Every structure is written in C-alpha cells, then in structure tokens.
Amino acid sequence: MNNDSSSRIVAHLKTWISSAAPGAKLPSTRSLVAEYQASPVTVQKALQTLTAQGLIESRPGVGTFVRAVRTARPSDYGWQTAALRSPLAPPPPASSTMRNVANDAISFHSGYPDRELLPERLVRAALARAARGDAALSRPPAAGLPELQSWFAHELGASTPAGTTPPNPSDVVVLPGSQSGLSSIFSALAGRGQPLLMESPTYWGAILAAAQAGVRVVPVPSGPDGPDPAELARAFDESGARLFYAQPNYANPTGAQWSAERREQVLDVVRVKGAFLVEDDWAHDFGITSTPVPVASRDDSGHVVYLRSLTKSVSPSIRVAAVIARGPARERILADRAAESMYVSGLLQAAALDVVTQPGWQTHLRSLRHQLESRRDLLVTSLRQYAPQAHIGQVPKGGLNLWARLPDGTDLERLTRDCETAGVIIAGGNEWFPAEPAGPFIRLNYSGTNPGAFPEGARIIGESLERNRG
C-alpha cells in the first residue's frame, strides 16, 4: 500500500511541478501528509524519488523547491592543446579485455578469472584480520612488509637448484600490481628512447607500459616453445638493446611455456650480451598439466628481473605483486617506485600475505588446477566441433587463455562485431602485437563466467566466421 501511495504522490507532484516556475516552493511535508492522507515515511519516499529524478532539490532548514533547469554550457578545452603540445607517442587504445559487458553475454574477452575461481573465503577473512591489525593504520616500508618480502623470496628460492644462490628478502620490492612494476622496470632499466626487446605476440599491458615509458620496442617473434635463441641474439646485436621482456610460463596470449632447454639457451644469450631478462611470471598460480619453473631460479648474477603477481590468483581487489632484482638494478627500480607511489598499502599487503600463508591456499590451488583444466578442455572441444576454422595450434599447459589462428582474409573487426551482436564477446588478437600482426587471431579466456555457455559461444563464433568468409 505504501508503494502505491508513494507512486500516487509522485504522479500528482509531477503534474504540479510541470506547471510550476523553477524555484517554486513545495508544500511542507506536514501539509503533504494531510493532503494525501499518507504517512510521513510514504511522503518522504515520494520526495526522494523526485529528487533522484532531478525534479526537486532540498535546502536544509528552508524547504523543498522545484529544481531550476540549468543549461549546460559547452566546455572549451582548446587552450590545453597549446599547453600540452603533441604527445611523445600516440596513446594506445584501451584494451578490449577491460570492457564491462552485460551479465547475459558470453564473455571470452576478459583477462581475469571468474569469482568462483578465487579463494573468496580466505580473502574475506584475511581482509577482516588485516583491518584489525597494525597494518590498517601504519605506513609500511617503501620496499614492502618484511614478512611479505620474505614470502616472495622464499617462493622463488624453493625452485632454485643447488649451486645457485637463492634471492634474499632484501632483493624484493613489493608493488601495487605488476602493471606499475613494468612501467618502473622499463623506465629505470631502459629509459626513454632506448630499445627494448619484446616477445611478439605478448601482453598488451606490457606494450602499453613501454609506450608510457617512451622506450622503443623491438619485436622478437616467439612461437609455442618461446623465442629462437639465435633470433634473440641477432636482435640484441642489431638494436643495441640491453633489456628483453618475456613470459616464459603460460604466455599471454599464446599460452606458450618454454622448455628447460629453451630457458637455459635464452639465459645464456642474455648473459653473453650483458643484458637483462624481464621475466613476467603473471600466471605462476595457473598451472594445469605442468608446473612453472621460473628462469629467475637459475640466475644469481642479476641478469633476470623477476615479476610475480598475486592480483589474478588472490583477488583483483588486492593488487599486490613483487619484483625481485639484484644489485643496482633493484635500487633503480625502488627509486622509481618511491617517486611514483612511495609505498604499497600495508592493509593490502597484510591481506595478501595472510591468504598465501593459510593452509587453505594450497588446497585452493589444487582445486583451481582441476577447474581450469575442465574449462580449458570444454572450450577446446567446443571450438573444434563448432568453429574448426579457428585453429588452436597449441593447447596450453596452464594460464587462462586459448590463442586461435583464423583463416587468412578474416575481417577481424567485422567478426568481433558480429559475435557481439549475437551476444558473444571476443578479443581480437591485434592488440597483442607490438608491431604489425602476423595474421588474424583471437584470444579466448576460459576462466570467465558461465562455462556452461562455452558450446553455444563456440557455435556463434563458428557461424560468424562462416559469414565472414562470404
């Protein structure tokens, strides 16, 4: 009844407002209660509805008035053109992976795992405990909480073979997510205008970070087993670069994982050239049928700068990562981070540490491995049945994505548009290439929502590809 009465009052007052002058005062709440024979709560609900619709405004201590119509004056920001001048590099477009889409869409585009793949219970408990602790009110050290530094160092040290010195906690710099780490590493170790070798295809965020840092990207082709060591050596010699960015385990977007032999070959090239390998171990927690072995575990001379993120495996809301670097390189990275953000929230650091040190964390990772395997296999089977034109050259042993090669001549823009019209969101592969694409590709994430819709999504992709060829 109250809802009906509130709607009736709203309708009547709208009629009155339509003929009232801007700034006209509405009757008092007491008068409206008497006029409409309604309770004060019902009248207040009606007024709140009208306020939310922008028809009235309340002035405390004065009354409620018909809101004056404000004509929007076009803003003139032309003066900024001269003040800013031309950008040093054109900003890359926003990645399609960061789009928010309707809940009923079949989403293959996102780069983040579905909520059901996250350790929700551990995260909520960790945040509650962190909020009650000292971390909620104190400033952490610039390099990170010592306990969290130790955890990152110990994890990498656990895979370090005999004869190689494991990292120390003091080699660790905690970051507010690996994306900011990439920006700092490229700026601190390469510098504006300097060359940076980068796998192609590779993570779009690394391409963006390189553009923001003003470095000159030199693509190095990389296949299912990683880059060819001879090609890498030639790229170092021809470019004069001293920095190589790569993802040896479950690369985004291809899912490639370097073999033990390839890890040693690349590391030998980097050592001979007196260079750095920036190892992005973003998918360390997403092994399916293999276990990731960081290249950094084989290096104790400071050639490998190791980047390890917890953001996607713990929670997107806990943006915590770390870079492990040795020698002057670590100091340069820390100096850049201090200038950028001073320190990482102690609350988030404490929560992340709490999650990964709970016994339930390892239990969660074992369950996650099986869940990712079933999702991956379902999507692979669905694509092979309904969209055989999308060629999957390699079923990844870990990670979150499938990388599919499309037939030559595929209009990628039209394909993504047609799929979206049919309710399927895909990510075109062009944004993963630091230079011209090597062909038409799509990246499909199998860790998103509603895996039961994978067959239907694959069917729509297949039908869209058929129309695309016509």
C-alpha positions as CSV (number, residue, x, y, z in Angstrom):
1,M,0.0,0.0,0.0
2,N,2.8,2.4,0.9
3,N,4.4,1.8,-2.5
4,D,1.1,2.5,-4.3
5,S,0.6,5.7,-2.2
6,S,4.1,6.9,-2.8
7,S,3.7,6.4,-6.6
8,R,0.4,8.3,-6.5
9,I,2.0,11.2,-4.7
10,V,4.9,11.2,-7.2
11,A,2.5,11.3,-10.1
12,H,0.4,14.2,-8.6
13,L,3.5,16.2,-7.7
14,K,5.0,15.7,-11.2
15,T,1.8,17.3,-12.6
16,W,2.1,20.2,-10.2
17,I,5.9,20.6,-10.9
18,S,5.3,20.7,-14.7
19,S,3.3,23.9,-14.4
20,A,5.3,25.5,-11.5
21,A,8.1,28.0,-12.0
22,P,11.7,27.0,-11.4
23,G,12.4,27.6,-7.7
24,A,8.8,27.3,-6.6
25,K,8.5,26.0,-3.1
26,L,6.7,22.7,-2.5
27,P,4.2,22.4,0.4
28,S,5.7,21.2,3.7
29,T,5.9,17.5,4.5
30,R,3.2,18.0,7.1
31,S,0.9,19.6,4.5
32,L,1.5,16.8,2.0
33,V,0.8,14.2,4.7
34,A,-2.6,15.9,5.4
35,E,-3.4,16.4,1.7
36,Y,-2.7,12.9,0.6
37,Q,-3.7,11.1,3.8
38,A,-0.4,9.3,3.8
39,S,2.3,8.6,6.4
40,P,5.4,10.8,6.7
41,V,7.5,7.8,5.5
42,T,5.5,7.5,2.4
43,V,5.7,11.2,1.6
44,Q,9.5,11.1,2.2
45,K,9.8,8.2,-0.2
46,A,7.9,10.2,-2.9
47,L,10.2,13.2,-2.3
48,Q,13.3,11.1,-2.5
49,T,12.1,9.7,-5.9
50,L,11.5,13.2,-7.3
51,T,14.9,14.3,-6.0
52,A,16.6,11.3,-7.6
53,Q,14.9,12.2,-10.9
54,G,16.3,15.7,-10.7
55,L,12.9,17.4,-10.4
56,I,13.2,18.9,-7.0
57,E,16.0,19.9,-4.5
58,S,16.0,20.2,-0.8
59,R,17.6,23.1,1.1
60,P,18.1,22.2,4.7
61,G,16.2,24.5,7.1
62,V,14.4,26.2,4.2
63,G,12.3,23.7,2.3
64,T,12.0,21.8,-0.9
65,F,11.9,23.6,-4.2
66,V,11.3,22.9,-7.9
67,R,14.8,22.5,-9.3
68,A,15.8,25.2,-11.8
69,V,16.7,24.0,-15.2
70,R,20.4,24.5,-15.8
71,T,21.5,24.9,-19.4
72,A,24.7,23.1,-19.9
73,R,27.4,25.4,-21.4
74,P,29.7,23.7,-23.8
75,S,33.2,23.4,-22.2
76,D,36.1,24.8,-24.1
77,Y,39.4,22.9,-23.5
78,G,41.1,24.3,-26.6
79,W,43.7,26.1,-24.5
80,Q,45.1,22.7,-23.4
81,T,46.2,21.9,-27.0
82,A,48.9,24.5,-26.8
83,A,49.8,23.8,-23.2
84,L,50.2,20.1,-23.7
85,R,51.7,20.1,-27.2
86,S,52.0,16.9,-29.1
87,P,52.3,13.7,-27.2
88,L,55.7,11.9,-27.4
89,A,53.9,8.8,-28.6
90,P,50.2,8.3,-29.5
91,P,48.5,6.6,-26.6
92,P,47.4,3.0,-27.4
93,P,43.6,2.5,-27.4
94,A,42.1,0.9,-24.3
95,S,42.2,-2.9,-24.3
96,S,39.1,-4.8,-25.2
97,T,39.9,-7.1,-22.3
98,M,39.0,-4.3,-19.8
99,R,35.4,-3.8,-21.1
100,N,32.4,-4.3,-18.8
101,V,29.7,-6.2,-20.6
102,A,26.1,-7.2,-19.9
103,N,25.7,-10.1,-17.5
104,D,23.9,-12.3,-20.0
105,A,26.7,-12.0,-22.6
106,I,29.0,-15.0,-23.2
107,S,32.3,-13.4,-22.3
108,F,35.6,-14.7,-23.7
109,H,37.4,-11.4,-23.7
110,S,38.3,-10.7,-20.1
111,G,41.7,-11.3,-18.6
112,Y,40.5,-12.1,-15.1
113,P,39.2,-15.3,-13.6
114,D,35.6,-15.7,-12.6
115,R,34.8,-15.0,-9.0
116,E,34.1,-18.7,-8.3
117,L,37.8,-19.4,-9.1
118,L,39.0,-17.1,-6.4
119,P,39.7,-18.0,-2.7
120,E,36.8,-15.9,-1.6
121,R,36.6,-17.2,2.0
122,L,40.3,-16.8,2.5
123,V,40.2,-13.2,1.1
124,R,37.3,-12.1,3.2
125,A,38.8,-13.5,6.4
126,A,42.2,-12.0,5.6
127,L,40.8,-8.5,5.0
128,A,38.9,-8.7,8.3
129,R,42.1,-9.7,10.2
130,A,44.2,-7.1,8.4
131,A,41.6,-4.3,9.3
132,R,42.0,-5.2,12.9
133,G,45.8,-5.2,12.9
134,D,48.5,-2.5,12.9
135,A,48.7,-2.6,9.1
136,A,45.4,-0.7,8.9
137,L,46.9,2.4,10.4
138,S,50.7,2.3,9.9
139,R,52.9,3.2,7.0
140,P,54.8,0.2,5.6
141,P,58.4,0.3,4.4
142,A,58.9,1.6,0.9
143,A,60.1,-1.8,-0.3
144,G,57.2,-3.7,1.4
145,L,56.4,-5.5,4.5
146,P,59.4,-7.6,5.6
147,E,57.2,-10.7,6.0
148,L,55.8,-10.4,2.5
149,Q,59.3,-9.8,1.1
150,S,60.4,-13.0,2.8
151,W,57.5,-14.9,1.3
152,F,58.2,-13.8,-2.3
153,A,61.9,-14.6,-1.8
154,H,61.3,-18.0,-0.3
155,E,58.8,-19.0,-3.0
156,L,61.4,-18.3,-5.7
157,G,64.2,-19.8,-3.6
158,A,62.2,-23.1,-3.3
159,S,62.8,-23.8,-7.0
160,T,66.4,-22.7,-7.0
161,P,68.8,-25.6,-7.7
162,A,71.8,-26.5,-5.7
163,G,74.8,-24.3,-6.6
164,T,72.6,-21.2,-7.3
165,T,72.3,-18.6,-4.6
166,P,68.6,-18.0,-3.8
167,P,67.3,-14.4,-3.5
168,N,67.3,-12.6,-0.2
169,P,64.2,-10.8,1.1
170,S,66.1,-7.6,0.6
171,D,66.1,-8.2,-3.2
172,V,62.3,-7.9,-3.2
173,V,60.3,-4.8,-3.9
174,V,56.5,-5.1,-3.3
175,L,54.4,-3.4,-6.0
176,P,50.8,-2.2,-6.3
177,G,50.2,-4.7,-9.1
178,S,52.6,-5.9,-11.8
179,Q,51.5,-3.3,-14.3
180,S,53.1,-0.5,-12.3
181,G,56.2,-2.7,-12.0
182,L,56.5,-3.0,-15.7
183,S,56.4,0.8,-16.1
184,S,59.1,1.2,-13.4
185,I,61.3,-1.5,-14.8
186,F,61.2,-0.1,-18.4
187,S,61.8,3.4,-17.2
188,A,64.6,2.5,-14.7
189,L,66.5,-0.1,-16.7
190,A,66.0,1.1,-20.3
191,G,65.0,4.7,-20.3
192,R,63.1,7.0,-22.7
193,G,64.1,6.5,-26.3
194,Q,66.2,3.3,-25.7
195,P,65.4,0.0,-27.3
196,L,63.5,-2.8,-25.5
197,L,63.2,-6.3,-26.9
198,M,59.8,-7.8,-26.5
199,E,58.2,-11.2,-27.5
200,S,55.7,-10.9,-30.3
201,P,52.9,-11.5,-29.6
202,T,52.9,-10.5,-26.0
203,Y,50.9,-9.0,-23.2
204,W,49.1,-5.8,-24.3
205,G,49.7,-4.2,-20.9
206,A,53.5,-4.5,-21.5
207,I,53.1,-2.8,-24.8
208,L,51.2,0.0,-23.1
209,A,53.8,0.3,-20.3
210,A,56.5,0.5,-22.9
211,A,54.7,3.3,-24.7
212,Q,54.2,5.2,-21.5
213,A,57.9,4.8,-20.6
214,G,58.9,6.1,-24.0
215,V,61.1,3.1,-24.9
216,R,61.5,1.9,-28.4
217,V,60.0,-1.6,-28.7
218,V,61.8,-4.1,-30.9
219,P,59.6,-7.2,-31.6
220,V,61.2,-10.7,-31.3
221,P,59.0,-13.4,-32.9
222,S,58.0,-16.1,-30.3
223,G,56.4,-19.4,-31.0
224,P,55.0,-22.4,-29.0
225,D,58.4,-23.0,-27.4
226,G,59.4,-19.4,-27.0
227,P,61.8,-17.2,-29.0
228,D,64.5,-18.6,-31.1
229,P,67.8,-18.0,-29.3
230,A,69.7,-17.1,-32.5
231,E,67.0,-14.6,-33.4
232,L,67.1,-13.2,-29.9
233,A,70.9,-12.8,-30.1
234,R,70.6,-11.1,-33.5
235,A,68.0,-8.7,-32.1
236,F,70.3,-7.7,-29.3
237,D,73.2,-7.1,-31.7
238,E,71.2,-5.1,-34.2
239,S,69.3,-3.0,-31.8
240,G,71.8,-2.4,-29.1
241,A,69.1,-3.3,-26.5
242,R,70.0,-4.5,-23.0
243,L,66.5,-5.4,-21.9
244,F,64.3,-8.3,-23.0
245,Y,60.7,-8.7,-21.8
246,A,59.2,-12.2,-21.9
247,Q,56.7,-14.6,-20.3
248,P,58.4,-18.0,-20.1
249,N,55.4,-19.7,-18.4
250,Y,51.9,-19.7,-19.9
251,A,52.4,-16.6,-22.0
252,N,49.6,-14.2,-22.5
253,P,48.1,-14.6,-25.1
254,T,49.5,-17.8,-26.6
255,G,49.8,-20.0,-23.5
256,A,53.4,-21.0,-24.6
257,Q,55.7,-22.4,-22.0
258,W,59.5,-22.6,-22.5
259,S,61.2,-25.9,-22.2
260,A,64.0,-26.4,-19.7
261,E,66.5,-26.3,-22.7
262,R,65.0,-23.1,-24.0
263,R,65.2,-21.4,-20.6
264,E,68.9,-22.2,-20.5
265,Q,69.5,-21.1,-24.0
266,V,67.8,-17.7,-23.5
267,L,69.5,-17.2,-20.2
268,D,72.9,-17.9,-21.9
269,V,72.1,-15.3,-24.6
270,V,71.2,-12.7,-22.0
271,R,74.4,-13.4,-20.1
272,V,76.6,-13.2,-23.1
273,K,75.1,-9.9,-24.2
274,G,75.4,-8.4,-20.7
275,A,71.7,-7.8,-20.7
276,F,68.6,-8.2,-18.5
277,L,65.7,-10.6,-18.9
278,V,62.4,-9.2,-17.5
279,E,60.5,-12.3,-16.6
280,D,56.8,-11.8,-16.2
281,D,55.5,-14.7,-14.2
282,W,51.9,-13.5,-14.2
283,A,50.4,-17.0,-14.4
284,H,52.5,-18.7,-11.7
285,D,49.5,-20.0,-9.9
286,F,47.6,-21.2,-13.0
287,G,49.5,-24.3,-13.9
288,I,47.2,-27.1,-15.3
289,T,49.3,-30.0,-16.7
290,S,52.7,-28.7,-15.8
291,T,54.4,-26.8,-13.0
292,P,56.0,-23.4,-13.8
293,V,59.8,-23.1,-13.3
294,P,60.9,-19.5,-13.3
295,V,64.0,-18.7,-15.3
296,A,65.0,-16.5,-12.4
297,S,65.5,-19.6,-10.3
298,R,68.6,-20.4,-12.5
299,D,70.2,-17.0,-12.2
300,D,72.0,-15.4,-9.2
301,S,74.1,-12.8,-11.1
302,G,71.3,-10.2,-11.5
303,H,70.5,-10.9,-15.2
304,V,66.9,-11.8,-14.5
305,V,64.4,-9.3,-13.2
306,Y,61.6,-11.4,-11.9
307,L,58.0,-10.1,-11.7
308,R,55.4,-12.1,-9.7
309,S,51.8,-11.0,-9.3
310,L,49.1,-12.2,-6.8
311,T,46.3,-10.0,-8.3
312,K,44.6,-12.5,-10.5
313,S,45.0,-15.5,-8.3
314,V,44.1,-13.9,-5.0
315,S,41.7,-11.2,-5.9
316,P,41.5,-8.3,-8.4
317,S,40.8,-6.0,-5.4
318,I,44.1,-7.0,-3.8
319,R,46.6,-5.5,-6.3
320,V,49.8,-6.8,-4.8
321,A,52.9,-8.0,-6.8
322,A,56.6,-8.0,-6.4
323,V,59.7,-7.6,-8.4
324,I,62.9,-9.5,-7.4
325,A,66.0,-7.9,-8.7
326,R,69.6,-7.9,-7.5
327,G,72.3,-5.2,-7.4
328,P,72.0,-1.6,-8.7
329,A,69.0,-2.6,-10.9
330,R,67.0,-3.2,-7.7
331,E,67.9,0.2,-6.4
332,R,66.9,2.0,-9.6
333,I,63.5,0.2,-9.6
334,L,62.9,1.0,-6.0
335,A,63.8,4.7,-6.6
336,D,61.3,4.8,-9.5
337,R,58.6,3.2,-7.4
338,A,59.2,5.6,-4.5
339,A,58.8,8.6,-6.8
340,E,55.6,7.1,-8.3
341,S,53.7,5.8,-5.2
342,M,56.0,5.9,-2.2
343,Y,54.7,2.6,-0.8
344,V,52.0,0.0,-1.2
345,S,49.0,-0.1,1.1
346,G,50.0,-2.1,4.2
347,L,46.4,-3.3,4.6
348,L,46.5,-4.9,1.1
349,Q,50.0,-6.4,1.8
350,A,48.9,-7.9,5.1
351,A,45.8,-9.4,3.5
352,A,47.7,-10.9,0.6
353,L,50.3,-12.3,3.0
354,D,47.5,-13.8,5.1
355,V,45.9,-15.5,2.2
356,V,49.0,-17.1,0.7
357,T,50.2,-18.4,4.1
358,Q,47.0,-20.1,5.1
359,P,46.8,-23.9,4.8
360,G,43.7,-23.4,2.6
361,W,45.8,-21.6,0.0
362,Q,47.4,-24.7,-1.3
363,T,44.1,-26.6,-1.1
364,H,42.6,-23.8,-3.3
365,L,45.4,-24.0,-5.8
366,R,45.0,-27.8,-6.2
367,S,41.2,-27.3,-6.8
368,L,41.9,-24.4,-9.2
369,R,44.1,-26.6,-11.3
370,H,41.3,-29.1,-11.9
371,Q,38.7,-26.4,-12.5
372,L,40.9,-24.7,-15.1
373,E,41.6,-28.0,-16.9
374,S,37.9,-28.8,-17.2
375,R,37.1,-25.3,-18.5
376,R,40.0,-25.3,-21.0
377,D,39.1,-28.8,-22.3
378,L,35.5,-27.8,-22.7
379,L,36.3,-24.7,-24.7
380,V,38.8,-26.6,-26.9
381,T,36.3,-29.4,-27.6
382,S,33.6,-26.8,-28.3
383,L,35.7,-24.9,-30.8
384,R,36.9,-28.0,-32.6
385,Q,33.2,-29.1,-33.0
386,Y,31.5,-25.8,-33.8
387,A,34.3,-23.5,-35.1
388,P,37.0,-25.6,-36.7
389,Q,38.1,-22.6,-38.7
390,A,39.6,-21.2,-35.5
391,H,42.8,-23.2,-35.4
392,I,44.3,-23.9,-32.0
393,G,47.9,-24.5,-32.6
394,Q,48.7,-25.4,-29.0
395,V,46.6,-26.5,-26.0
396,P,48.2,-24.6,-23.2
397,K,49.6,-26.4,-20.1
398,G,48.5,-23.5,-17.9
399,G,47.3,-20.0,-17.9
400,L,43.8,-18.6,-18.7
401,N,43.7,-18.3,-22.5
402,L,43.4,-20.0,-25.8
403,W,45.1,-18.4,-28.8
404,A,43.4,-19.2,-32.1
405,R,44.6,-18.5,-35.7
406,L,41.8,-17.6,-38.1
407,P,41.7,-18.1,-41.8
408,D,43.6,-15.6,-43.9
409,G,41.5,-12.7,-45.1
410,T,39.3,-12.8,-42.0
411,D,37.9,-9.3,-41.3
412,L,38.6,-9.3,-37.5
413,E,36.7,-6.1,-36.8
414,R,33.6,-7.5,-38.5
415,L,34.0,-10.8,-36.7
416,T,34.1,-9.2,-33.3
417,R,31.1,-7.0,-34.1
418,D,29.0,-9.9,-35.5
419,C,29.8,-12.0,-32.4
420,E,28.9,-9.2,-30.1
421,T,25.6,-8.7,-31.9
422,A,24.9,-12.4,-31.2
423,G,25.8,-12.0,-27.5
424,V,29.4,-13.3,-27.6
425,I,32.3,-11.0,-26.6
426,I,35.7,-11.9,-28.0
427,A,39.1,-10.2,-28.1
428,G,40.7,-9.6,-31.4
429,G,44.4,-10.5,-31.4
430,N,45.8,-7.3,-32.9
431,E,46.4,-5.6,-29.6
432,W,48.8,-8.3,-28.5
433,F,51.3,-7.5,-31.2
434,P,53.9,-4.7,-30.6
435,A,54.2,-4.3,-34.4
436,E,52.1,-5.4,-37.3
437,P,50.0,-8.6,-36.6
438,A,51.4,-11.8,-38.0
439,G,47.8,-12.7,-39.1
440,P,44.2,-12.7,-37.8
441,F,44.0,-14.2,-34.3
442,I,41.6,-14.2,-31.4
443,R,42.3,-14.7,-27.7
444,L,39.6,-16.6,-25.8
445,N,39.6,-16.7,-22.0
446,Y,38.3,-19.9,-20.5
447,S,38.3,-18.7,-16.9
448,G,35.4,-16.3,-17.2
449,T,31.8,-16.7,-16.2
450,N,29.3,-19.4,-17.1
451,P,31.4,-22.2,-18.7
452,G,28.2,-24.0,-19.5
453,A,27.7,-21.5,-22.3
454,F,31.1,-22.3,-24.0
455,P,29.5,-24.6,-26.6
456,E,26.9,-22.0,-27.6
457,G,29.6,-19.3,-27.7
458,A,31.8,-21.5,-29.9
459,R,28.8,-22.2,-32.2
460,I,28.2,-18.4,-32.6
461,I,31.9,-17.9,-33.4
462,G,31.8,-20.6,-36.0
463,E,28.7,-19.2,-37.7
464,S,30.2,-15.7,-37.6
465,L,33.4,-17.0,-39.2
466,E,31.4,-18.7,-42.0
467,R,29.6,-15.4,-42.8
468,N,32.9,-13.6,-42.6
469,R,34.2,-15.7,-45.5
470,G,31.2,-14.9,-47.7
